[in-house]
Amino acid sequence: MQTNPSTLPLLEELLMARGPGGQEQEVRDICLRELEPHCDQTWVDPAGNVIGLIKGTRADTKANQPIRIMAHLDEIAMLVKRIDPDGTLRVVALGGANPINFGVCPVDILGDRDFIPGVLSFGSMHSTGETHQGADVLSGNVNWGDVHIITRCSSEQLEAHGVRPGTRVVLSQHWRRPFRVGDAIAAHFLDDRAPMVATLQTATLLGQRRKELLDDVYLVFTTQEEESNAGALYAASHLPGDATVAVEVGPVVAEYATRLGVDPIINTGDKNGCYHRRIVDQLYQAGRRSGLTPQFALLADFASDASAIMSSGVSAQGACIAIPTENTHGYELIVEGSIEACAATLLEFLLNRAKG
């Protein structure tokens, strides 16, 4: 399955947009723009989730079985913990990130009034065990206590920019553009920009075939998935329906027997518990009908919006479909055509789930 030429510009635009948890406006704006032409209604809820509703045609509204399809807006990032007198920033993770996920790199510091550049640093490699930070770097045991961000601003200048504890720090746009590797695309933040594009493609395809759709579909692009699943929990508790499917990236790891390719991963369970057996099977069969060979996987060290809201009791049924991805939460890589394969599977699932 080849990548649709229209996929790559949208994917790149989303990758360039900065979207740390709780501050996803750049991503949200693109998502709304792409969603609106294909939905009956679109809105942003009080939690910051983007929601698009495509109404089903079922005449008996009592028999309608709404479903929520969720991809998340946010990316892993950093939070300013404190500002040293010389203007150096000390940071902690926002979402599931370790310093190695970013490496030493340029960053954008998202002040309240404007953005300023910085460099994430582990310190000099040319040091001995006498320097604690240097010892950690040399041993490969870098933790957030070893990390600082060089700003070349005074603390007074940073205050004027609106930089304070809690300020988000993200990978600079200087390093965000995707990189072609043979038949694959690599970039930071394919989690969750690639699943977002797959979900937006699903909206486009559903819009073209809405006469075949029986039940209402809520396309939900959630906030703060990486940190707390707060957006998904809010949406699930306020939108109709008992079923939620998360659209994610899936780790390509030998212990899960997952492989890099176009065939989507159908997650059977994760650290929050098992997914709903019937929906899991429906997703698998939808992939098969789309000419794919979906991969079942039990992703033990993983979680999604769907499993979070299932384990909290907010949603009765949940499932997760994932795009196979190397280097999850790092410099990620997906195969050309895998976004389209995920969208094709979702389309087939949504058009035929009521028959299953």
C-alpha positions as CSV (number, residue, x, y, z in Angstrom):
1,M,0.0,0.0,0.0
2,Q,1.6,3.2,-1.2
3,T,1.5,6.5,0.7
4,N,-1.1,8.9,-0.7
5,P,0.8,12.0,-2.0
6,S,-1.5,14.2,0.1
7,T,-0.4,12.4,3.3
8,L,3.1,13.7,3.5
9,P,2.5,17.5,3.5
10,L,-0.1,17.2,6.2
11,L,2.1,14.9,8.3
12,E,5.0,17.3,8.0
13,E,2.8,20.2,8.9
14,L,1.7,18.4,12.1
15,L,5.2,17.3,12.9
16,M,6.3,20.9,12.7
17,A,3.5,22.1,15.0
18,R,4.5,22.2,18.7
19,G,2.1,20.4,21.0
20,P,3.2,19.6,24.5
21,G,0.5,18.4,26.9
22,G,-1.8,21.1,27.9
23,Q,-0.5,23.5,25.2
24,E,-1.5,21.9,22.0
25,Q,-3.0,24.9,20.2
26,E,-0.8,24.7,17.1
27,V,-1.7,21.1,16.5
28,R,-5.4,21.7,17.4
29,D,-5.8,24.4,14.8
30,I,-4.5,22.1,12.0
31,C,-6.7,19.3,13.2
32,L,-9.9,21.5,13.2
33,R,-9.1,22.8,9.8
34,E,-8.8,19.3,8.3
35,L,-11.8,17.8,10.2
36,E,-14.4,20.5,9.5
37,P,-15.1,19.7,5.8
38,H,-16.0,16.1,6.5
39,C,-18.1,16.2,9.7
40,D,-21.6,17.2,10.6
41,Q,-20.3,19.1,13.6
42,T,-16.9,20.0,15.0
43,W,-16.0,21.7,18.3
44,V,-13.4,22.1,21.0
45,D,-14.6,20.9,24.4
46,P,-13.7,22.5,27.7
47,A,-10.8,20.1,28.2
48,G,-9.2,21.2,24.9
49,N,-10.2,18.1,22.9
50,V,-11.0,18.5,19.2
51,I,-14.2,16.6,18.3
52,G,-15.8,15.8,15.0
53,L,-19.2,14.1,14.7
54,I,-20.2,12.1,11.6
55,K,-23.8,11.1,12.0
56,G,-25.0,7.6,11.1
57,T,-28.1,6.9,9.0
58,R,-29.8,4.5,11.4
59,A,-33.5,5.5,11.4
60,D,-34.1,4.1,14.9
61,T,-32.1,6.5,17.0
62,K,-32.6,4.2,20.1
63,A,-30.7,1.5,18.2
64,N,-27.8,3.9,17.4
65,Q,-24.5,2.7,18.9
66,P,-22.1,5.7,18.9
67,I,-18.4,5.0,19.0
68,R,-15.5,7.2,19.8
69,I,-12.2,7.1,17.8
70,M,-9.4,8.7,19.7
71,A,-6.0,9.9,18.6
72,H,-4.0,12.3,20.8
73,L,-2.8,15.9,20.1
74,D,0.1,16.0,22.5
75,E,3.8,15.0,22.3
76,I,6.4,14.2,24.9
77,A,8.2,17.3,26.2
78,M,9.7,18.9,29.2
79,L,8.6,21.3,32.0
80,V,10.8,23.9,33.6
81,K,11.3,22.9,37.3
82,R,13.4,25.9,38.3
83,I,15.5,28.7,36.9
84,D,19.1,29.1,38.2
85,P,20.4,32.6,38.8
86,D,22.5,32.5,35.6
87,G,19.4,31.7,33.5
88,T,20.0,28.0,33.2
89,L,16.8,26.0,33.2
90,R,16.4,22.8,35.1
91,V,13.7,20.6,33.6
92,V,11.7,17.4,34.2
93,A,9.8,15.2,31.8
94,L,6.3,16.0,30.5
95,G,5.0,12.6,29.5
96,G,6.9,9.3,29.2
97,A,10.3,10.7,28.2
98,N,13.9,10.1,29.3
99,P,16.7,12.5,28.4
100,I,18.0,10.0,25.8
101,N,14.7,10.4,23.9
102,F,15.8,13.9,22.9
103,G,19.6,13.8,23.2
104,V,21.5,17.0,23.3
105,C,19.5,19.1,21.0
106,P,18.0,22.6,20.2
107,V,14.8,23.4,22.0
108,D,12.0,25.9,21.9
109,I,11.0,27.4,25.2
110,L,7.3,28.3,25.2
111,G,7.2,31.4,27.4
112,D,3.9,33.0,28.2
113,R,4.7,36.0,26.0
114,D,6.9,34.5,23.2
115,F,9.1,31.6,22.3
116,I,12.9,31.7,22.8
117,P,15.6,29.2,21.7
118,G,17.7,27.1,24.0
119,V,20.0,24.0,23.9
120,L,19.4,20.9,26.0
121,S,22.7,19.9,27.5
122,F,24.1,16.9,29.4
123,G,27.4,18.7,30.0
124,S,30.8,18.1,28.6
125,M,31.9,14.6,27.6
126,H,35.5,15.6,28.4
127,S,35.4,15.1,32.2
128,T,36.2,12.5,34.8
129,G,34.4,10.8,37.6
130,E,35.1,13.8,39.7
131,T,32.2,15.5,37.8
132,H,29.0,13.7,38.9
133,Q,27.1,14.7,35.7
134,G,30.0,13.8,33.5
135,A,30.2,10.4,35.1
136,D,26.6,9.7,34.4
137,V,27.0,10.8,30.8
138,L,30.1,8.6,30.3
139,S,28.3,5.6,31.8
140,G,25.2,6.1,29.8
141,N,23.1,6.6,32.9
142,V,21.8,10.1,32.1
143,N,18.8,11.2,34.2
144,W,16.8,14.4,34.4
145,G,19.0,15.6,37.3
146,D,22.0,15.6,34.8
147,V,20.1,17.8,32.3
148,H,20.0,21.5,31.9
149,I,19.0,24.0,29.2
150,I,21.3,26.7,28.1
151,T,19.4,29.9,27.3
152,R,22.1,32.7,27.3
153,C,19.5,34.9,29.0
154,S,19.5,36.3,32.5
155,S,16.8,35.2,34.9
156,E,15.4,38.7,34.5
157,Q,15.2,38.4,30.8
158,L,13.5,35.0,31.1
159,E,11.0,36.5,33.4
160,A,10.3,39.2,30.8
161,H,9.7,36.4,28.2
162,G,7.2,34.7,30.6
163,V,9.4,31.7,31.4
164,R,8.7,30.3,34.8
165,P,8.3,26.9,36.6
166,G,5.7,25.0,34.6
167,T,6.8,26.5,31.2
168,R,6.8,23.9,28.4
169,V,10.0,23.1,26.6
170,V,9.9,21.2,23.3
171,L,12.2,20.0,20.6
172,S,13.0,22.9,18.3
173,Q,11.3,23.2,14.9
174,H,14.9,23.2,13.7
175,W,14.9,19.4,14.2
176,R,11.3,18.5,13.5
177,R,11.2,17.9,9.7
178,P,10.7,14.3,8.6
179,F,13.5,12.3,7.0
180,R,13.1,9.7,4.3
181,V,14.9,6.4,4.8
182,G,14.2,4.1,1.8
183,D,10.6,3.1,2.0
184,A,10.2,4.6,5.5
185,I,9.6,8.0,7.1
186,A,11.5,9.0,10.3
187,A,10.8,11.9,12.7
188,H,10.3,12.9,16.2
189,F,6.6,12.9,17.3
190,L,5.2,10.4,14.8
191,D,3.6,9.5,18.1
192,D,0.9,10.7,17.7
193,R,1.0,12.7,14.5
194,A,0.9,9.6,12.2
195,P,-2.2,8.2,14.0
196,M,-3.7,11.7,13.8
197,V,-3.3,11.7,10.0
198,A,-4.8,8.2,9.8
199,T,-7.8,9.3,11.8
200,L,-8.2,12.4,9.7
201,Q,-8.0,10.2,6.6
202,T,-10.7,8.1,8.1
203,A,-12.9,11.2,8.5
204,T,-12.4,12.0,4.8
205,L,-13.2,8.5,3.7
206,L,-16.3,8.3,6.0
207,G,-17.5,11.6,4.7
208,Q,-17.4,10.2,1.1
209,R,-19.4,7.0,2.2
210,R,-21.6,8.4,4.9
211,K,-24.7,6.8,3.4
212,E,-23.2,3.4,4.4
213,L,-22.6,4.5,8.0
214,L,-25.2,3.3,10.4
215,D,-24.0,4.6,13.8
216,D,-22.7,8.0,14.9
217,V,-18.9,8.3,15.0
218,Y,-17.1,10.8,17.3
219,L,-13.6,11.5,16.1
220,V,-11.8,12.8,19.2
221,F,-8.3,14.3,19.2
222,T,-7.4,14.3,22.9
223,T,-5.2,16.5,25.1
224,Q,-2.7,15.4,27.7
225,E,-2.6,11.7,26.7
226,E,1.1,11.4,27.4
227,E,0.8,12.7,31.0
228,S,-2.5,11.7,32.4
229,N,-5.1,10.8,29.7
230,A,-7.0,13.8,31.1
231,G,-8.6,14.7,27.8
232,A,-9.8,11.2,27.0
233,L,-11.3,10.8,30.4
234,Y,-13.2,14.0,30.1
235,A,-14.4,13.2,26.6
236,A,-15.5,9.7,27.4
237,S,-17.5,10.9,30.4
238,H,-19.3,13.6,28.3
239,L,-19.9,12.0,24.9
240,P,-22.4,9.3,24.0
241,G,-21.5,5.7,23.5
242,D,-20.0,2.8,25.3
243,A,-17.1,2.0,23.0
244,T,-13.7,3.7,22.4
245,V,-11.0,2.8,19.9
246,A,-7.6,4.5,20.4
247,V,-5.4,5.0,17.3
248,E,-1.7,4.8,18.3
249,V,1.8,4.0,17.3
250,G,2.8,0.4,18.2
251,P,6.3,-0.6,19.3
252,V,8.2,-2.9,17.0
253,V,9.9,-5.2,19.6
254,A,11.0,-8.8,19.5
255,E,9.2,-9.6,22.8
256,Y,5.9,-8.7,21.2
257,A,6.7,-10.4,17.9
258,T,5.6,-7.2,16.1
259,R,7.2,-6.3,12.8
260,L,7.8,-3.1,10.9
261,G,5.5,-2.8,7.9
262,V,2.1,-1.6,6.7
263,D,0.0,-4.2,8.6
264,P,-1.5,-2.5,11.6
265,I,-1.0,-3.8,15.2
266,I,-4.2,-4.9,16.9
267,N,-3.5,-4.5,20.6
268,T,-5.2,-7.2,22.7
269,G,-4.2,-5.7,26.0
270,D,-1.7,-3.5,27.9
271,K,-0.6,-2.5,31.4
272,N,-4.1,-1.2,32.1
273,G,-5.8,-4.5,31.3
274,C,-7.3,-6.5,28.4
275,Y,-9.2,-4.8,25.5
276,H,-12.7,-5.8,24.6
277,R,-12.5,-9.1,22.7
278,R,-15.3,-8.5,20.2
279,I,-14.0,-5.1,19.1
280,V,-10.5,-6.5,18.9
281,D,-11.7,-9.2,16.6
282,Q,-13.8,-6.8,14.5
283,L,-10.7,-4.6,14.0
284,Y,-8.7,-7.7,12.9
285,Q,-11.3,-8.8,10.5
286,A,-11.7,-5.3,9.1
287,G,-8.0,-5.3,8.3
288,R,-8.2,-8.7,6.6
289,R,-11.1,-7.4,4.4
290,S,-8.9,-4.5,3.5
291,G,-6.2,-6.9,2.1
292,L,-3.9,-6.6,5.1
293,T,-2.5,-9.1,7.6
294,P,-3.0,-7.3,11.0
295,Q,-0.7,-8.2,13.8
296,F,-2.1,-9.2,17.2
297,A,0.1,-8.1,20.1
298,L,-0.2,-8.0,23.9
299,L,1.8,-4.8,24.6
300,A,2.5,-5.3,28.3
301,D,4.5,-2.0,28.7
302,F,2.1,0.3,27.0
303,A,-1.1,2.3,27.6
304,S,-3.6,4.2,25.5
305,D,-6.5,6.6,25.9
306,A,-8.8,3.6,25.4
307,S,-7.3,1.5,28.1
308,A,-7.1,4.4,30.5
309,I,-10.8,5.1,30.2
310,M,-11.7,1.4,30.3
311,S,-9.7,0.9,33.5
312,S,-11.3,3.9,35.1
313,G,-14.8,2.6,34.4
314,V,-15.7,5.5,32.2
315,S,-16.0,3.5,29.0
316,A,-17.4,0.0,28.9
317,Q,-15.6,-1.3,25.8
318,G,-12.2,-0.3,24.4
319,A,-9.7,-1.3,21.7
320,C,-6.5,0.0,20.2
321,I,-5.2,-0.1,16.6
322,A,-1.6,1.0,16.1
323,I,0.8,1.9,13.3
324,P,4.0,-0.2,13.7
325,T,6.8,2.1,14.8
326,E,10.5,1.8,15.5
327,N,12.1,3.8,18.3
328,T,8.8,4.8,20.0
329,H,9.3,8.0,22.0
330,G,12.5,8.6,20.2
331,Y,13.4,9.3,16.6
332,E,10.5,7.3,15.3
333,L,10.2,5.5,12.0
334,I,7.2,4.1,10.1
335,V,6.9,2.4,6.7
336,E,5.3,4.2,3.8
337,G,1.7,3.2,3.4
338,S,1.1,2.3,7.1
339,I,-1.0,5.4,7.7
340,E,-3.2,4.5,4.8
341,A,-3.5,0.9,6.0
342,C,-4.6,2.0,9.4
343,A,-7.2,4.4,7.9
344,A,-8.5,1.7,5.5
345,T,-8.9,-0.7,8.5
346,L,-10.7,1.9,10.5
347,L,-13.1,2.7,7.7
348,E,-14.0,-0.9,7.1
349,F,-14.5,-1.4,10.8
350,L,-16.8,1.6,11.2
351,L,-18.9,0.8,8.2
352,N,-19.4,-2.9,9.2
353,R,-19.2,-3.1,13.0
354,A,-23.0,-3.1,13.4
355,K,-23.1,-6.2,11.2
356,G,-20.6,-8.1,13.4
